[in-house]
Structure formats: structure tokens, C-alpha cells
Amino acid sequence: MRTCDVFAAVTGAVTEAMLEPLIFLVQSADMEVQTASSLALSNFALFGPAENKDIIVKAGALRALTMLLSSENVDVQCNACGCMTTLATSERNKSEIVTNGAILPLLKLAKSRDSRVQRNATGALLNLTHLEPNRYELARCGAIPIFVSLLQSRDPDVQFYCAAALSNMAVQEEHRILMSQIGGGEVMRHLIALLSSTVGKVRCQACLALRNLASDANNQVKIVDFGGLRGLRPLLDTSDVECCTAAVAALRNLSIYNGNEIALIREKLLPELNRLLASDAHPDIQCHAAGTLRNLATEDQKDEILSAGCVEALANVLLEPRTPDVVSSEASAALAVLAAGEKCQESMAMLRDGKFAQLVLEMSVSANSSELRYNCVGIVGHLALNAELHPLLLESKPSLLEVIRTCVETGDVGYVHIGVWALSHLSEGDDKTQHCVADSGLMEILEELMKEDTAEEIKQLISATMKSLQPNNEGTSSL
């Protein structure tokens, strides 16, 4: 048995001294020796202990492996690419592989007619995209058009590797621009087509890539125009939690663009979002569903969202004691936006047998999360726009005035601002409400704030509030 064959059968821990003859054999002119020795290196990296990867690189194997990438023998190409793929799972090695000039030959092999070579080459390139400097070097070397083209491969593994690579590349804005310029958005069409793949991991990676591409307004429009919503909708109902999370995350980004609101609602996605809000075993899904509703809650769509039962669904999530703070914060943020609508205000007031406002007031002072407390003040502050709800807000325990005092006394600019903003709404109420405000002792605190180095926007709100409380004067305010 030849030395290289002996090495090929060993998969244990290696040392630099042990690898020295093997690296010498990799550079042999004998094709069979190259094949066997490159397979041995690949086995050491793949099946041996994790530290083998760093030892192989430290021993100087990368230069020899990079040379093998240019071999005309597909078995050698396959072994060299496979070894590169495994070595690139180590953070330390990702930059070393690029430094040794492996990108261009790997890109060439990514277009190989041999499916094994293509699979290993794209796998290696994917692993390189996990490092930000590598992504820029890959883009410079022309990787993006190749990845986009290979989305149409018949090999699910190649589809997966390229979709994942594009997803990683799309973290940078300049790379998203490069992608979207190819064929007028060809990358988005291909990714949308992959949403219907029979392979779960391909569908999931297509969702993730679309999510990242949808960070830009132009792409948000194109993805919807190209039928992205129809592709994503079935994935919201999948039992694959990872895929469902990726799909609703993509939907959330698409909902950022105001022009997409009608399309999302026409696609009958509101009932799906309600159902996902109830997925209490999956907080990430709940967060994205609530975030999507918040994005959709523009003035024109509030009634649609209310009619679909989304307000009640969000309230149920918010008021459920077992809901994680991160989910409650997202739900409360959506409710705070929706509470600006008159019909939504009336609906919220009737939730939980009319106790919704009181429960939210309690949360605005007792919740552990500062963001959640702030959002709850935003909800009741918007409810205070409705003068008919003032008695309810003033008679609750704690009352809205007590909550406002808590906000103002924190000294935190954000809380002071939202507290004064909520007070300005009460100051526009009837005589009884105005007397409650005047007798609360808050005006003295506001007068002190006017003397201090308070933000100009807050001072303007304070002035408007004081003006509203003066006889025969009216004031307006907005958050």
C-alpha cells in the first residue's frame, strides 16, 4: 500500500510533522497520488478532531490545495474543494483561504459540469461569505453574478449554498445594489421561484435572502411586484419553524414600504398574522408578526387591521403574563400606533370587559422592560385623544395622571417627552378633565421644566398644554 493510501485510511488527530510528507505528495505530478493525498487531507479535516483544520492550514497545505483547484482531474478538483469547504468552517481559516488566492479558482469550479465539484466549490464559497472582508473580495472577483446564475441549478445543494451565500452577501447595502442590478432584479425572481422548492432548506434560505434584500425600498417594491407575497404565504403555515420564522421575517421587511400595504392586505395575510401572534412557543415568530402589523398600521389601513381582529390578537399577546418582554414590546409598539385611530381607540376601550386601559396603565409603571413601559404610555396617551375615554383613564388605578407624573419625574428625555405629550391630550378635555389636570400638581413640575435646559420640542408641548388649560383657549399637540 502506498503512503498516500495509508494516510487516506487515517482520520485521527494530526501533527504538522505528520502532514509534511502528505503535503509533499499532494504536489506530486502523478494524478493518482494527487487524488489519494488530497482525499487524505480532506478526510483529516472532515472526520478528524476540530483542531485538525487549523493544524492543516498551519502546516502550509492551503497553497498546495489552491494549486489543485486548477487541476484538470475532476476527482482532484472535488477533493480539493471538499477540503477547502471543511477548512473554511474554522473562523481562523476563512481569511487564510482568501489570502492564498482560492476565490478565483473556486468561482471557476462553481461553474463546473461535474455536480460533485460544483457542489463542493459552492459550499466552500458559502463558508467564505461568513467573514465580512471576504464578502467584499468575493464581490470584487465577480462572485455575485455566479451565485445568482446558479440559483437555477437543478442540484438542491447548489441552490441552497448559493441562496445562503447571497443572503450573507446581502448584509451589505452595496452588495444588495449589485444584486438588484443583474437582469433587472433577476436574483429576486429566482429566489421567489425557490420558495416553491420541494427541499425545505432551500425554501428557508430563499426566504432569508429575500428578507435581507428587502432591507432596501426598491427591492421591497420589486419583490412584491414579482409575486413574492404569493410565494411567502404558504410558508407561514409550514410546520418547519425555521422556515416559518424566515418567511414572516421577510414579510416584515416587505411591509416597511408604505406602497406594499394594500398588496399585503389583499393577499389575506392579516388572518395569518393573527394566527402567528398566538404561536406562544415561538417568540421570534410572534415578534415578526407584531412588527409586520405595526408597519401596516398606517392611517388608511387601521380599520382593515381592526376588522381582521388584529387589535384583539395583539392585546391578548400583550396582556398574557407568560409573554416574553421582547414579544410584549413588539405587540405594545403595534398597539401604540393603532391606538391613534378613533375606531381602534373605541375597540381597545371595550377589550377585557372594559379593563384594557387599566391593565395597560398598570403595565406602564410595573413592567420590567423600559421599552415596554414606554410603549404602554404611548397606548394610553393615544387613547387620551378620545375625550370620551378621559373618565376611564383618570379613574383607573393607577390613573393616567399618576403615570404621567412617573414619566416626568424620571428625568429621562424620552419619558418626559411622552409624559408631557400624553398630558397635552388630557388638557384638551372637558372642564372636569382640565380641573383634574390643574389639581394634579403636574403644572408646577412643567413650569420648572420650562426654566431648565429642557429640549425645545418638550417646551413647545408644555406651552401648548398650558395654553389649553387657560380659559377660552384651545391647543393641539402631536407625538
C-alpha positions as CSV (number, residue, x, y, z in Angstrom):
1,M,0.0,0.0,0.0
2,R,1.3,3.5,-0.9
3,T,2.0,6.1,1.8
4,C,-0.9,8.3,0.4
5,D,-3.3,5.4,0.6
6,V,-2.3,4.7,4.2
7,F,-3.0,8.4,5.0
8,A,-6.3,8.2,3.3
9,A,-7.4,5.5,5.7
10,V,-6.4,7.5,8.8
11,T,-8.9,10.1,10.3
12,G,-7.4,10.8,13.7
13,A,-5.6,13.8,15.1
14,V,-2.7,15.1,13.1
15,T,0.5,17.0,13.7
16,E,2.5,19.3,11.4
17,A,5.2,16.7,11.2
18,M,2.8,14.0,10.1
19,L,1.3,16.3,7.4
20,E,4.7,17.3,5.9
21,P,5.0,14.2,3.7
22,L,1.3,14.3,2.8
23,I,1.6,17.9,1.6
24,F,4.6,16.9,-0.4
25,L,2.5,14.1,-2.1
26,V,-0.3,16.5,-2.9
27,Q,2.1,18.3,-5.1
28,S,3.1,15.2,-7.0
29,A,2.9,15.1,-10.8
30,D,1.3,11.7,-10.5
31,M,-2.5,12.2,-10.8
32,E,-3.3,9.1,-8.7
33,V,-1.0,10.3,-6.0
34,Q,-2.7,13.7,-6.1
35,T,-6.1,12.1,-5.9
36,A,-5.3,9.9,-2.9
37,S,-3.3,12.5,-1.0
38,S,-5.9,15.2,-1.4
39,L,-8.6,12.8,-0.3
40,A,-6.5,12.0,2.8
41,L,-6.2,15.7,3.6
42,S,-9.9,16.1,3.2
43,N,-10.6,13.2,5.5
44,F,-8.3,14.5,8.2
45,A,-10.2,17.8,8.0
46,L,-13.7,16.3,7.8
47,F,-13.6,13.3,10.1
48,G,-10.8,14.2,12.5
49,P,-11.0,16.4,15.6
50,A,-11.8,20.1,15.1
51,E,-8.2,21.2,15.7
52,N,-7.1,19.3,12.6
53,K,-8.4,22.1,10.4
54,D,-6.1,24.7,11.9
55,I,-3.2,22.4,12.0
56,I,-3.6,21.5,8.3
57,V,-3.5,25.2,7.4
58,K,-0.7,26.0,9.8
59,A,1.3,23.2,8.1
60,G,1.1,25.0,4.8
61,A,-1.5,22.9,3.0
62,L,-3.5,25.8,1.6
63,R,-1.0,26.7,-1.1
64,A,-0.9,23.1,-2.4
65,L,-4.7,22.8,-2.2
66,T,-5.2,26.0,-4.1
67,M,-2.9,24.7,-6.8
68,L,-5.0,21.5,-7.0
69,L,-8.1,23.6,-7.7
70,S,-6.6,24.2,-11.2
71,S,-6.1,20.5,-11.8
72,E,-7.9,19.1,-14.9
73,N,-8.8,16.0,-13.0
74,V,-12.3,16.2,-11.6
75,D,-11.6,13.8,-8.7
76,V,-8.7,16.0,-7.6
77,Q,-10.9,19.1,-8.0
78,C,-13.6,17.5,-6.0
79,N,-11.2,16.5,-3.1
80,A,-9.5,19.9,-3.1
81,C,-12.8,21.8,-3.0
82,G,-14.2,19.5,-0.4
83,C,-11.2,20.0,1.8
84,M,-11.5,23.8,1.4
85,T,-15.1,23.6,2.4
86,T,-14.3,21.9,5.6
87,L,-11.3,24.0,6.4
88,A,-13.4,27.2,5.9
89,T,-15.7,26.2,8.7
90,S,-12.9,27.4,11.0
91,E,-13.0,31.2,11.6
92,R,-9.2,31.4,11.5
93,N,-9.0,29.7,8.2
94,K,-11.6,31.8,6.3
95,S,-9.2,34.7,5.7
96,E,-6.2,32.4,5.1
97,I,-8.0,30.7,2.2
98,V,-8.7,34.1,0.6
99,T,-5.2,35.3,1.2
100,N,-3.9,32.2,-0.6
101,G,-5.8,33.1,-3.8
102,A,-8.5,30.5,-3.7
103,I,-11.5,32.6,-4.7
104,L,-11.0,32.8,-8.4
105,P,-10.3,29.1,-8.9
106,L,-13.3,28.2,-6.7
107,L,-15.5,30.5,-8.7
108,K,-14.4,28.8,-11.9
109,L,-15.1,25.4,-10.4
110,A,-18.5,26.6,-9.2
111,K,-19.4,26.6,-12.9
112,S,-18.1,23.0,-13.4
113,R,-20.2,20.5,-15.3
114,D,-19.4,17.9,-12.7
115,S,-22.1,18.1,-10.0
116,R,-19.7,17.0,-7.2
117,V,-17.2,19.6,-8.0
118,Q,-19.8,22.3,-8.3
119,R,-21.4,21.3,-5.0
120,N,-18.1,21.4,-3.1
121,A,-17.0,24.6,-4.7
122,T,-20.2,26.5,-3.9
123,G,-20.0,25.0,-0.4
124,A,-16.5,26.4,0.1
125,L,-17.5,29.8,-1.3
126,L,-20.6,29.9,1.1
127,N,-18.3,29.3,4.1
128,L,-16.1,32.2,3.0
129,T,-19.0,34.6,2.9
130,H,-19.4,34.4,6.7
131,L,-16.5,36.8,7.1
132,E,-17.2,40.4,6.1
133,P,-13.8,41.3,4.4
134,N,-14.2,38.1,2.4
135,R,-17.6,39.3,1.1
136,Y,-16.0,42.4,-0.4
137,E,-13.3,40.3,-2.0
138,L,-15.8,37.9,-3.4
139,A,-17.8,40.7,-4.9
140,R,-14.7,42.2,-6.4
141,C,-13.9,38.8,-8.0
142,G,-17.3,38.6,-9.6
143,A,-19.0,36.1,-7.3
144,I,-22.4,37.7,-7.2
145,P,-23.5,37.1,-10.8
146,I,-22.3,33.5,-10.5
147,F,-24.3,32.9,-7.3
148,V,-27.4,34.4,-9.0
149,S,-27.0,32.3,-12.1
150,L,-26.6,29.1,-10.0
151,L,-29.9,29.6,-8.2
152,Q,-31.3,28.0,-11.3
153,S,-29.1,24.8,-10.8
154,R,-31.0,21.6,-10.7
155,D,-29.0,20.5,-7.7
156,P,-30.7,21.4,-4.4
157,D,-27.4,21.6,-2.6
158,V,-26.0,24.1,-5.1
159,Q,-29.3,26.1,-4.8
160,F,-29.0,26.1,-1.1
161,Y,-25.3,27.1,-1.0
162,C,-25.9,30.0,-3.5
163,A,-29.0,31.3,-1.8
164,A,-27.2,31.2,1.6
165,A,-24.2,32.9,0.1
166,L,-26.4,35.7,-1.4
167,S,-28.2,36.0,1.9
168,N,-24.8,36.7,3.6
169,M,-23.6,39.0,0.9
170,A,-26.9,41.0,1.1
171,V,-26.0,42.2,4.6
172,Q,-24.0,45.0,2.9
173,E,-26.0,47.6,1.1
174,E,-23.6,47.9,-1.8
175,H,-23.9,44.2,-2.5
176,R,-27.7,44.4,-2.5
177,I,-27.4,47.1,-5.1
178,L,-25.1,44.9,-7.2
179,M,-27.5,42.0,-6.9
180,S,-30.6,44.0,-7.9
181,Q,-28.9,45.4,-11.0
182,I,-28.4,42.0,-12.5
183,G,-31.1,41.4,-15.1
184,G,-33.5,44.0,-13.6
185,G,-33.9,42.0,-10.4
186,E,-33.2,38.5,-11.7
187,V,-32.0,37.5,-8.3
188,M,-35.4,38.2,-6.7
189,R,-37.3,36.3,-9.4
190,H,-35.0,33.2,-8.9
191,L,-35.3,33.4,-5.1
192,I,-39.1,33.7,-5.3
193,A,-39.1,30.6,-7.6
194,L,-37.1,28.7,-4.9
195,L,-39.8,29.4,-2.3
196,S,-41.7,26.6,-4.0
197,S,-38.8,24.1,-3.8
198,T,-39.6,20.7,-2.5
199,V,-36.5,20.9,-0.3
200,G,-37.0,22.6,3.0
201,K,-33.6,24.1,3.5
202,V,-33.7,25.7,0.0
203,R,-37.1,27.3,0.8
204,C,-35.7,28.6,4.1
205,Q,-32.6,30.1,2.6
206,A,-34.6,31.7,-0.2
207,C,-36.7,33.4,2.5
208,L,-33.6,34.6,4.3
209,A,-32.1,36.0,1.2
210,L,-35.3,37.8,0.3
211,R,-35.5,39.2,3.8
212,N,-32.0,40.7,3.5
213,L,-32.7,42.0,0.0
214,A,-35.9,43.6,1.4
215,S,-33.8,45.9,3.5
216,D,-34.0,48.4,0.6
217,A,-37.1,50.2,-0.6
218,N,-36.6,49.5,-4.3
219,N,-36.3,45.8,-3.6
220,Q,-39.3,45.8,-1.3
221,V,-41.3,47.0,-4.3
222,K,-39.8,44.6,-6.8
223,I,-40.3,41.5,-4.6
224,V,-44.0,42.2,-4.2
225,D,-44.3,43.0,-7.9
226,F,-42.6,39.8,-8.8
227,G,-45.1,37.7,-6.8
228,G,-43.1,37.4,-3.5
229,L,-46.2,37.5,-1.3
230,R,-47.8,34.6,-3.0
231,G,-44.6,32.6,-2.6
232,L,-44.2,33.5,1.1
233,R,-47.8,33.0,2.2
234,P,-47.8,29.1,2.2
235,L,-44.6,29.1,4.2
236,L,-46.3,30.9,7.0
237,D,-48.4,27.8,7.6
238,T,-45.5,25.3,7.5
239,S,-44.5,23.1,10.4
240,D,-40.9,24.0,9.7
241,V,-40.4,26.6,12.4
242,E,-37.1,27.9,10.9
243,C,-38.7,28.3,7.5
244,C,-41.8,30.0,9.0
245,T,-39.7,32.4,11.0
246,A,-37.7,33.3,7.9
247,A,-40.9,33.8,5.9
248,V,-42.6,36.1,8.4
249,A,-39.2,38.0,8.8
250,A,-39.2,38.6,5.1
251,L,-42.8,39.7,5.2
252,R,-41.9,42.2,8.0
253,N,-39.3,43.8,5.8
254,L,-41.6,44.0,2.8
255,S,-44.2,45.7,5.0
256,I,-41.9,48.6,5.7
257,Y,-42.6,50.2,2.3
258,N,-45.9,52.1,2.5
259,G,-46.9,51.2,-1.0
260,N,-47.0,47.5,-0.2
261,E,-49.7,47.8,2.5
262,I,-52.6,47.2,0.2
263,A,-50.9,44.3,-1.5
264,L,-50.2,42.6,1.8
265,I,-53.8,43.0,3.0
266,R,-55.3,41.9,-0.4
267,E,-53.2,38.7,-0.1
268,K,-55.3,38.0,3.0
269,L,-52.2,37.9,5.3
270,L,-53.9,39.6,8.3
271,P,-55.6,36.3,9.5
272,E,-52.2,34.6,9.1
273,L,-50.5,37.2,11.2
274,N,-53.2,36.8,13.9
275,R,-52.5,33.1,14.0
276,L,-48.8,33.6,14.2
277,L,-49.2,36.0,17.1
278,A,-50.7,33.1,19.0
279,S,-47.6,31.0,18.4
280,D,-46.5,31.4,22.1
281,A,-43.9,28.6,21.7
282,H,-42.0,30.7,19.1
283,P,-41.2,34.2,20.3
284,D,-39.3,35.2,17.1
285,I,-42.4,34.4,15.0
286,Q,-44.6,36.5,17.3
287,C,-42.1,39.4,17.2
288,H,-42.1,39.5,13.4
289,A,-45.9,39.1,13.2
290,A,-46.4,42.0,15.6
291,G,-43.7,44.1,13.8
292,T,-45.4,43.5,10.5
293,L,-48.7,44.7,11.9
294,R,-47.0,47.8,13.2
295,N,-45.6,48.6,9.8
296,L,-49.1,48.1,8.2
297,A,-50.8,50.3,10.7
298,T,-50.9,53.5,8.6
299,E,-53.9,55.8,8.8
300,D,-55.6,54.2,5.8
301,Q,-55.2,50.6,7.0
302,K,-56.1,50.8,10.7
303,D,-59.8,50.0,10.1
304,E,-58.8,46.9,8.0
305,I,-56.5,45.7,10.7
306,L,-59.2,46.3,13.3
307,S,-61.8,44.4,11.3
308,A,-59.4,41.4,10.9
309,G,-59.2,41.1,14.7
310,C,-55.6,42.1,14.9
311,V,-56.1,44.6,17.7
312,E,-57.6,42.0,19.9
313,A,-54.9,39.5,18.9
314,L,-52.1,42.0,19.8
315,A,-53.9,42.8,23.1
316,N,-54.1,39.1,24.0
317,V,-50.3,38.8,23.5
318,L,-49.6,41.9,25.5
319,L,-51.7,41.0,28.4
320,E,-50.7,37.4,28.6
321,P,-48.4,37.2,31.8
322,R,-46.2,34.5,30.2
323,T,-45.4,36.5,27.1
324,P,-41.6,37.3,27.0
325,D,-40.8,41.0,27.3
326,V,-39.3,41.2,23.8
327,V,-42.7,40.0,22.3
328,S,-44.7,42.3,24.6
329,S,-42.6,45.2,23.5
330,E,-43.3,44.5,19.8
331,A,-47.1,44.0,20.5
332,S,-47.3,47.2,22.5
333,A,-45.5,49.1,19.8
334,A,-48.0,48.0,17.3
335,L,-50.9,48.8,19.6
336,A,-49.5,52.3,20.3
337,V,-49.6,53.0,16.6
338,L,-53.0,51.6,16.1
339,A,-54.4,53.5,19.1
340,A,-54.1,56.7,17.1
341,G,-57.2,55.6,15.2
342,E,-60.6,56.6,16.6
343,K,-62.2,53.2,15.9
344,C,-59.3,51.4,17.4
345,Q,-59.5,53.5,20.5
346,E,-63.1,52.6,20.9
347,S,-62.4,48.9,20.4
348,M,-59.5,48.9,22.8
349,A,-61.6,50.5,25.5
350,M,-64.0,47.6,25.4
351,L,-61.4,44.8,25.5
352,R,-61.2,42.7,28.6
353,D,-64.6,43.8,29.7
354,G,-63.5,47.4,29.6
355,K,-60.4,46.8,31.7
356,F,-57.8,47.0,28.9
357,A,-56.9,50.6,29.6
358,Q,-56.4,49.9,33.3
359,L,-54.3,46.9,32.6
360,V,-52.1,48.8,30.3
361,L,-51.8,51.7,32.8
362,E,-50.6,49.1,35.3
363,M,-48.0,47.8,32.9
364,S,-46.8,51.3,32.2
365,V,-45.4,51.5,35.7
366,S,-44.8,47.9,36.6
367,A,-43.3,46.2,33.5
368,N,-39.7,45.1,33.8
369,S,-38.8,46.3,30.4
370,S,-38.2,50.1,29.9
371,E,-39.2,49.8,26.3
372,L,-42.5,48.0,27.2
373,R,-43.4,50.7,29.8
374,Y,-42.7,53.4,27.3
375,N,-44.9,51.8,24.7
376,C,-47.7,51.3,27.2
377,V,-47.6,55.0,27.9
378,G,-47.9,55.5,24.1
379,I,-51.0,53.4,24.0
380,V,-52.8,55.2,26.8
381,G,-51.5,58.6,25.6
382,H,-53.2,57.9,22.2
383,L,-56.4,56.7,24.0
384,A,-56.4,60.1,25.7
385,L,-57.0,61.7,22.2
386,N,-60.6,60.4,22.7
387,A,-62.3,62.7,25.2
388,E,-64.9,60.1,26.0
389,L,-62.2,57.9,27.4
390,H,-60.9,60.5,29.8
391,P,-63.0,59.4,32.8
392,L,-61.8,55.9,32.3
393,L,-58.2,56.9,32.2
394,L,-58.5,59.3,35.2
395,E,-60.4,56.9,37.4
396,S,-58.1,53.9,36.8
397,K,-55.6,52.8,39.4
398,P,-53.0,54.0,38.6
399,S,-54.6,56.9,36.8
400,L,-53.1,58.3,33.6
401,L,-52.1,61.4,35.6
402,E,-50.1,59.3,38.0
403,V,-48.4,57.5,35.1
404,I,-47.6,60.9,33.6
405,R,-46.1,62.1,36.9
406,T,-43.9,58.9,37.0
407,C,-42.7,59.6,33.4
408,V,-41.9,63.3,34.0
409,E,-40.1,62.6,37.3
410,T,-37.7,60.1,35.8
411,G,-35.8,62.9,34.2
412,D,-35.2,60.7,31.1
413,V,-35.8,62.8,28.0
414,G,-37.9,60.1,26.2
415,Y,-40.1,59.5,29.2
416,V,-40.5,63.3,29.9
417,H,-41.5,63.8,26.3
418,I,-44.1,61.1,26.1
419,G,-45.5,62.1,29.6
420,V,-46.0,65.7,28.5
421,W,-47.4,64.6,25.2
422,A,-50.0,62.4,27.0
423,L,-50.8,65.3,29.3
424,S,-51.3,67.6,26.4
425,H,-54.2,65.3,25.2
426,L,-55.9,65.4,28.6
427,S,-55.5,69.2,28.7
428,E,-57.8,69.4,25.7
429,G,-60.6,67.6,27.5
430,D,-63.8,69.0,29.1
431,D,-63.8,71.2,32.2
432,K,-63.8,68.2,34.6
433,T,-60.7,66.7,33.0
434,Q,-59.0,70.1,32.9
435,H,-59.7,70.6,36.6
436,C,-58.1,67.2,37.3
437,V,-55.1,68.2,35.3
438,A,-54.8,71.5,37.0
439,D,-55.2,70.0,40.5
440,S,-52.7,67.2,39.9
441,G,-49.6,69.3,40.7
442,L,-48.1,68.5,37.4
443,M,-48.3,72.1,36.1
444,E,-45.8,73.1,38.8
445,I,-43.4,70.4,37.6
446,L,-43.9,71.6,34.0
447,E,-43.2,75.2,35.0
448,E,-39.9,74.0,36.5
449,L,-39.1,72.2,33.3
450,M,-39.6,75.3,31.3
451,K,-36.9,77.0,33.4
452,E,-34.4,74.2,32.9
453,D,-32.4,73.2,29.9
454,T,-35.2,71.1,28.5
455,A,-35.4,70.1,24.9
456,E,-37.2,72.6,22.7
457,E,-39.8,70.1,21.5
458,I,-40.8,69.3,25.0
459,K,-41.0,73.0,25.9
460,Q,-43.4,73.5,22.9
461,L,-45.6,70.7,24.2
462,I,-45.6,72.2,27.7
463,S,-46.6,75.7,26.3
464,A,-49.4,74.1,24.3
465,T,-50.6,72.3,27.3
466,M,-50.6,75.4,29.5
467,K,-52.4,77.3,26.8
468,S,-55.1,74.7,26.6
469,L,-55.8,75.0,30.3
470,Q,-56.3,78.7,30.1
471,P,-60.0,79.8,29.8
472,N,-61.3,80.3,26.2
473,N,-58.2,78.8,24.6
474,E,-57.6,75.6,22.7
475,G,-54.4,73.8,21.8
476,T,-53.3,70.9,19.8
477,S,-50.4,68.6,20.1
478,S,-48.9,65.5,18.5
479,L,-46.3,62.9,19.4
